[in-house]
Amino acid sequence: MLTAQTSGHEMTDLLIIGGGPAGLFAAFYGGMRQASVTLVESMPQLGGQLAALYPEKYIYDVAGFPKVTAQELVNNLIEQMSHFNPNIRLEEKVVSVEKKEEQHFIVKTDENEYHAKAVIITAGVGAFEPRRLELEGAAKFEKTNLHYFISDLNAFAGKKVLISGGGDSAVDWALMLEPIAEQVTLIHRRDKFRAHEHSVENLMNSKVNVVTPTEITELHGDDTITKVTLAHVKTKETQDIEVDDVIVNFGFVSSLGPIAEWGIEIDSNSIVVDSRMETSIPGIFAAGDITTYPGKLKLIAVGFGEAPTAVNNAKVYFDPEAKLSPGHSSNMKR
């Protein structure tokens, strides 16, 4: 269970900005280093993109898990972190970070003000919004059956589902919905998909109705979409298909938001860090997809390595007498 939320005017050792995989593991590791931890997350739930965008999708490249759903991974990280009872603050957006003096940072959100000895930014790709279907009247269906996120696969059981998109998300959702929905149609405006080759091969061998190069030109219905007009990109020939739900996967637009104004060195919309995961401001560290350095890979597994590096170096920053290496977790009492 998560700890009860408390006010942040007392000094905390570590303040972590972002509750995605790297942030959750950093919170655990901070507890293992006997640091007090406050974690601030702007979303209503922990887990970052894993929980918000694809909770039921399988992840295959996390060490020790042949496969694990995004939500299962998040749940495990929360359970692991909760052993140390960090102070979790949900639905709070960090608007500024000010270095008052060494080992004293003031972090302001849209709700509270926090004081911390060190800060770790694990904000993923920053603020992200889906690229929306740019058709007249499309917005009104977002409250009913036009979807940019999927949180429950079973909601599409026995339904006719149209998916528009050509990347990994579109192909993966089509494959996951195929055994559940009555019918799945996947359209893409190009002839070839951008998704992983193995996924595309599975798609072509599935019962998913693949229509390319085609795009949506009109949505029909009053409160819900009941029919969609599709147009061939080259011939302009149109066809209408009946649908129960429409899923649009055109990718996402991300930005650093207020982070870009905190005086931290930024490169290509990412935070520049050194080998200690420290930013250009001593005492502010970063980990996960938001960081950049030569050879950087934006993988969950990489973030799991960067988080302990950030925490251990932050520990030494605010407690110079502390050891950089914490020893082995197998010696930890549970």
C-alpha positions in Angstrom: 0.0 0.0 0.0 1.0 3.6 -0.6 1.8 5.8 2.3 -0.7 8.6 3.2 0.1 11.9 1.6 1.7 14.5 3.9 2.6 18.1 3.5 6.1 18.9 2.2 7.3 21.9 4.3 9.6 19.7 6.3 13.0 18.8 4.7 13.1 15.5 2.8 16.4 13.9 1.7 15.3 13.1 -1.9 12.5 14.6 -3.9 11.8 12.6 -7.0 9.9 14.2 -9.9 8.0 11.6 -11.9 6.4 8.3 -10.9 7.2 6.1 -13.9 9.4 3.0 -13.7 12.7 4.9 -13.1 11.1 7.1 -10.5 9.5 4.2 -8.7 12.8 2.3 -8.6 14.6 5.4 -7.5 12.1 5.8 -4.6 12.8 2.2 -3.5 16.6 2.6 -3.8 16.4 5.9 -1.8 14.7 3.9 1.0 17.3 1.3 0.8 19.9 4.0 1.3 17.9 5.1 4.4 17.0 8.4 2.8 13.6 10.0 3.3 11.8 10.2 -0.1 9.0 12.3 -1.5 7.8 11.4 -5.0 5.7 13.9 -7.0 3.6 12.6 -9.9 1.3 14.8 -12.1 -1.0 11.9 -13.1 -3.7 10.5 -10.9 -1.8 7.2 -10.8 1.7 5.9 -10.6 3.4 4.2 -13.5 3.9 6.9 -16.1 3.3 5.9 -19.7 3.1 2.2 -18.8 0.0 2.8 -16.7 -1.5 5.7 -18.8 -1.0 4.4 -22.3 -0.6 0.7 -22.5 -1.3 -1.0 -19.1 -2.3 -4.4 -20.7 0.5 -4.6 -23.3 3.2 -7.1 -22.7 6.8 -6.0 -22.2 9.5 -8.5 -23.2 12.8 -6.7 -22.5 12.9 -6.4 -18.7 15.5 -8.6 -17.2 14.1 -11.6 -15.3 10.7 -11.4 -16.9 10.1 -13.5 -20.1 7.1 -11.3 -20.4 5.1 -9.0 -18.1 2.2 -6.6 -18.7 3.0 -3.0 -18.1 0.5 -2.8 -15.2 1.9 -5.9 -13.6 5.4 -4.3 -13.8 4.1 -1.1 -12.3 2.3 -3.0 -9.5 5.5 -4.9 -8.6 7.5 -1.6 -8.6 5.0 0.0 -6.3 5.0 -3.0 -3.9 8.8 -3.0 -3.9 8.9 0.8 -3.2 6.2 0.7 -0.5 8.4 -1.3 1.8 10.1 2.1 2.8 6.9 4.2 2.9 7.8 7.1 0.7 5.7 10.2 0.7 3.7 9.9 -2.6 2.1 13.1 -4.0 -0.3 12.4 -6.9 -1.9 14.9 -9.3 0.6 17.6 -8.5 2.5 19.3 -11.3 6.0 20.6 -10.5 6.3 24.2 -11.8 9.7 25.2 -10.5 12.9 24.0 -8.8 15.0 26.6 -7.0 18.4 25.9 -5.5 18.4 28.0 -2.3 21.9 26.8 -1.2 23.9 23.6 -1.3 21.7 20.7 0.0 18.6 22.8 0.0 16.2 22.9 -2.9 12.7 24.4 -3.0 10.3 22.5 -5.3 7.0 24.2 -6.0 4.0 22.4 -7.5 0.6 23.7 -8.4 -0.5 22.6 -4.9 2.4 22.7 -2.5 6.0 23.7 -1.7 8.6 21.1 -0.8 12.1 21.3 0.6 14.7 18.7 -0.3 18.4 18.1 0.1 18.6 16.7 -3.5 16.3 16.3 -6.5 16.1 13.5 -9.0 14.1 14.1 -12.2 12.5 10.9 -13.7 9.9 12.6 -15.8 10.0 10.2 -18.7 9.4 12.0 -22.0 8.0 14.9 -20.2 4.4 16.1 -20.8 2.8 14.1 -23.6 -0.4 14.4 -25.6 -1.7 12.0 -28.3 -1.7 13.2 -31.9 -5.4 13.5 -32.5 -7.6 12.6 -35.4 -8.0 15.9 -37.2 -11.5 15.6 -38.6 -14.5 17.9 -38.1 -16.6 16.7 -35.2 -14.0 14.1 -34.0 -13.6 15.7 -30.6 -17.2 15.1 -29.5 -16.7 11.4 -29.8 -13.7 11.3 -27.4 -16.1 10.9 -24.5 -17.7 7.9 -26.0 -16.0 5.5 -28.5 -13.1 7.4 -30.0 -10.0 6.3 -28.1 -6.4 7.3 -27.9 -5.6 5.2 -24.8 -6.7 1.7 -23.9 -7.0 0.7 -20.2 -9.2 -2.3 -20.4 -9.0 -4.8 -23.3 -12.2 -6.5 -22.2 -14.2 -3.3 -22.9 -13.9 -4.3 -26.6 -15.0 -7.9 -26.3 -17.4 -8.9 -29.0 -17.2 -5.5 -30.8 -16.3 -4.3 -34.2 -13.1 -2.3 -33.7 -11.3 0.0 -36.2 -7.7 0.9 -35.5 -5.8 3.6 -37.4 -2.1 3.8 -37.2 1.1 2.2 -38.5 3.5 2.0 -35.6 4.1 -0.5 -32.8 1.1 0.6 -30.7 -1.4 0.2 -33.6 -0.1 -3.2 -34.6 0.2 -4.5 -31.0 -3.3 -3.4 -30.1 -4.7 -5.1 -33.2 -3.0 -8.4 -32.3 -4.1 -8.2 -28.7 -7.7 -7.3 -29.6 -8.0 -9.9 -32.4 -9.0 -12.9 -30.1 -11.3 -10.7 -28.0 -13.2 -8.5 -30.5 -15.8 -9.6 -33.0 -13.8 -8.0 -35.8 -10.6 -5.9 -35.9 -9.8 -3.7 -38.9 -6.4 -2.0 -39.0 -5.8 0.8 -41.5 -2.7 2.7 -42.3 -2.1 5.6 -44.8 1.0 4.0 -46.1 1.7 0.6 -47.7 4.2 -0.5 -45.1 4.0 -0.5 -41.3 6.7 1.1 -39.1 6.2 -1.5 -36.4 8.7 -4.2 -35.4 9.2 -6.8 -38.2 8.2 -9.7 -36.1 5.0 -8.0 -35.0 4.1 -7.1 -38.6 4.7 -10.8 -39.6 2.3 -11.9 -36.8 -0.2 -9.3 -38.0 -0.2 -10.6 -41.6 -0.7 -14.2 -40.3 -3.6 -13.1 -38.1 -7.3 -12.6 -38.7 -7.0 -8.9 -38.5 -8.5 -7.1 -41.6 -5.6 -5.0 -42.8 -6.4 -2.2 -45.2 -3.7 0.0 -46.7 -3.0 2.7 -47.9 -6.1 4.1 -46.4 -7.2 6.8 -44.0 -10.3 7.9 -42.2 -12.1 10.8 -43.9 -15.4 11.0 -42.1 -17.1 9.8 -38.8 -20.8 9.1 -38.7 -23.1 9.1 -35.7 -24.8 11.2 -33.1 -23.4 10.5 -29.6 -21.2 7.6 -30.7 -19.5 6.6 -33.9 -21.5 4.1 -35.8 -19.9 4.2 -39.2 -16.6 5.4 -40.6 -15.8 6.4 -44.2 -12.4 5.3 -45.4 -10.6 6.6 -48.5 -7.8 5.0 -50.5 -4.9 7.4 -50.4 -3.9 6.9 -54.0 -7.2 6.2 -55.9 -9.4 8.2 -53.5 -12.0 5.4 -53.7 -14.1 5.3 -50.6 -15.9 2.7 -48.5 -18.0 2.8 -45.4 -17.7 0.3 -42.5 -19.8 -0.1 -39.4 -17.9 0.1 -36.1 -18.5 0.0 -32.4 -15.2 1.6 -31.4 -12.4 3.5 -33.1 -8.8 3.5 -31.8 -6.3 6.1 -33.1 -2.6 5.5 -32.7 -0.8 8.4 -34.4 1.9 8.7 -31.7 2.4 11.4 -29.1 3.8 14.9 -28.9 6.0 15.4 -25.9 7.6 18.5 -24.3 9.7 19.2 -21.3 7.2 21.8 -20.1 8.4 23.8 -17.1 11.6 21.7 -16.8 13.1 23.7 -19.7 12.9 26.8 -17.6 14.8 25.5 -14.6 18.3 26.4 -15.8 19.3 22.8 -16.4 21.4 22.0 -19.6 19.0 20.6 -22.2 19.9 18.9 -25.5 17.3 17.8 -28.0 14.4 17.9 -25.5 16.4 15.8 -23.0 18.3 16.6 -19.8 22.1 16.3 -20.1 23.7 14.2 -17.4 27.2 13.0 -16.6 28.4 9.6 -15.5 26.9 10.2 -12.0 23.5 11.0 -13.6 24.0 14.6 -12.3 22.7 17.5 -14.3 24.5 20.8 -14.9 23.2 22.0 -11.5 25.0 20.1 -8.6 22.4 18.3 -6.4 19.9 17.9 -9.2 20.1 14.4 -10.8 18.0 12.7 -13.5 17.4 9.2 -14.7 15.3 7.3 -17.3 14.0 8.4 -20.7 14.3 12.1 -19.9 18.2 12.0 -19.8 20.8 12.1 -22.6 24.5 11.3 -22.8 26.7 9.7 -25.5 25.4 6.2 -26.3 22.1 6.8 -24.4 19.3 4.2 -25.0 15.8 5.0 -24.0 14.8 1.6 -22.5 13.1 0.7 -19.3 16.0 -1.6 -18.4 18.5 1.2 -18.9 16.4 3.4 -16.5 16.6 0.7 -13.9 20.4 1.0 -14.0 20.4 4.8 -14.0 18.1 5.2 -11.0 20.5 3.6 -8.5 23.4 5.6 -9.9 21.4 8.8 -9.4 20.3 7.8 -5.9 23.8 6.7 -4.7 25.4 9.9 -6.0 22.6 12.0 -4.5 23.2 10.3 -1.2 26.9 11.3 -1.3 25.9 14.8 -2.3 23.8 15.6 0.7 25.8 13.3 3.0 29.5 13.5 2.1 30.4 10.9 4.8 28.2 8.2 3.2 29.6 5.5 1.0 28.8 5.6 -2.7 28.1 1.9 -2.8 25.3 0.6 -0.6 26.4 -3.0 -0.4 24.1 -5.9 -1.3 20.3 -5.9 -1.0 20.4 -9.5 0.1 21.5 -8.2 3.5 18.4 -6.0 3.8 15.9 -7.0 6.4 12.3 -7.3 5.3 
